[in-house]
Amino acid sequence: MAKKKVGGETIRLETSSYKGVRDFYPKEMFIEKYIFDKMRRTAENFGYVEYSASILEPAELYRAKTGEEIVNEQTYTFKDRGDRDVTLRPEMTPTVARMIAAKRRELSFPLRWYSIPNLFRYEQPQRGRLREHFQLNVDMFGLTSERADIEIVSLAYQLLKNFGATDDDFEIQVSDRRLLNYFWDSIALPASKRTKVTKILDKKNKMSKEVFEAAVEAEAGKKSKKIIEAMDSGRSFMEAIKGDGSDPAGDEITRNLVSIIDGLSKLNVTNVVFTPTLVRGLDYYSGFVFEIFDKNSENSRSLFGGGRYDNLLEIFDVDPIPAVGFGAGDVTIADFLETHKLLPTFQSPTHIYLAVMDSQFDFADIVAEKIRDQGVSVAVDYTEKSIGDRIKKAATEAIPFFAVIGKAEFEQRLVKIKNLETRIEKSFQINEAGLKEITKLIIDSISIKTE
C-alpha cells in the first residue's frame, strides 16, 4: 500500500484491483484471448458478423427496460459533467435494440450479429459472477421460424465442443415460456400468484424438495398439488400441457418445442433435456428458452443460456422484430474449462529470444528485423546479464527458441538457434535461404504444439 499527498491530504493507494473486477497479467490474458478467439471463430463459422458499441449508455435506456429499482441498485450509474444520468452497460440487449431501432429501415433481415462486450453489474462477487465481465452475445434478428432457435442452440453447443468439451460434460435444458403461461391458465392459477410462483420454479434446483414444495404451497395454496406433480418430470408436465388436444394454441406451442428438440437431434445435438421449470428472466423472454449446465459435481451450475425475445424493440415504440440469441460469460466459461481440465498451456507470442553479446547491438537489430520480416516474433535482450540468466528468463516466459548474437555471429553472418525444450541447436546463415529455414523451423514447432 502506497501513501501519497493529494491536495494536502495523505491518501493510501492500494495495489489490489477494485472489488469484483480483474487484472489480466500476461498468463491470464492468454486465457482470455483464447476464450475470445474460440467465441469469434465459432460465431463467424455460423455466418455471424461482429458489432460493438460504447460501454456508456443513457440511464433512461435501462429504466425503460427494467425499472428504476434495477438501475439504482444493480448498475453503475452516475452524473456526467452535463448533468446527464449515464450507466455502464450491465447487458448488451438494450444497446443492440437501440442500434437496430435506429437503422431498422436500412438493415436487411434476417441479421446474424455477435459481440463480446464488457459488462458491469453492481452485485456481490462470487464464483462465476463478478461485477465486471465479458460476454459473448449471439443473436439472430428477423426470423420467427424454429430453424433460428435450432441454429442458436447448435451454435452454443458447438462453442463448448470447440473448447474440447464432450456431450457428457454438459446438458442443454430447454423449455418455452408460453408453456408455463398455458399451464397457469389450465389450472386457473390467479394472475396475482403467477409471478411469485414462477420465481420459485426458477430456483427449484437450488432448493431441497421439502423447501420447494413448502414454498409452492405457501403461494399457490390448493393449486400447489397440481403444480408439484407437473414439475416432477418433463413428461408429466408435457402431458398436463397437451391435455386432450382440444386447444390448438397449446398444441402449437408443444409442437414447436418438439420440433426444436427433433431438429437438434438431427444435428447430433442429443444432450438436450426438457425442463419445465426453466424460466430465464421472467419477463425478458417471449417463447423458447434454453440453458446449458455443467454436469461436473465440482462445478454443478448454469453456464449460460438464452432464448427468444420477440419484443426486442418495444421500448422504442417501433414495429417489433423477432429475435433469438444467447449470452455466454467469460467467467463461467473459464470455470468450466478449469473444472474439466480444458485450459490451454500458456504459449508466448514471442518465438525467439535474441541475447546480445560483445556490444553487437546494431547487428542484432538487423538480424531481428530480417527475421521479423518473415513473420517470426523476436525479442532482443540488450542487458549484460549472463547467458544462463537470459536463457532462464526466456524459459520462464515460455519463449520456445533462444539465440545469441555476438562477435563470432557478426563475423560469420550467422545465427545459432536453440530449441529450449529439446535443447537442439542449429546454425542458419543470415541470407534469404537461411531466413526461410528459420521460419520453417518456427512454424513447424508451433504447429506441433497447437495440434
Buried (B, 14 or more C-beta within 10 A) or exposed (E): EEEEEEEEEEEEEEEEEEEBEBEEEEEEEBBBEBBBEBBBEBBEEBEBEEBEBEBEBBBEBBBBBBEEEBBEEBBBBEEEEEEEBBBBBBBBBBBBBBBBBEEBEEBEEBBBBBBBBEBBBBEEEEEBBBBBBBBBBBBBBBBBBBEBBBBBBBBBBBBBBBBBBEBEBBBBBBBBBBBBBBBBBBBEBEEEBBEEBBEBBBEBBEBEEEEBBBBBBEBBEEBBBBBBEBBEEBEEBBEBBBEEEEBEEBBEBBEBBEBBBEBBEEEEBEBBEBBBBBBBEEEBBBBBBBBBBBEBEEBEBBBBBBBBBBBBBBBBEBEEBBBBBBBBBBBBBBBBBEBBEBBBEBBBEBBBBBBBBEEBEEBBBBBBEBBEEBEBBBBBBEEEEEEEEBBEBBBEBBBBBBBBBBEEBBEEEBBBBBBBEEEEEBEBBBEEEBBEBBBEBBBEBBEEEEE
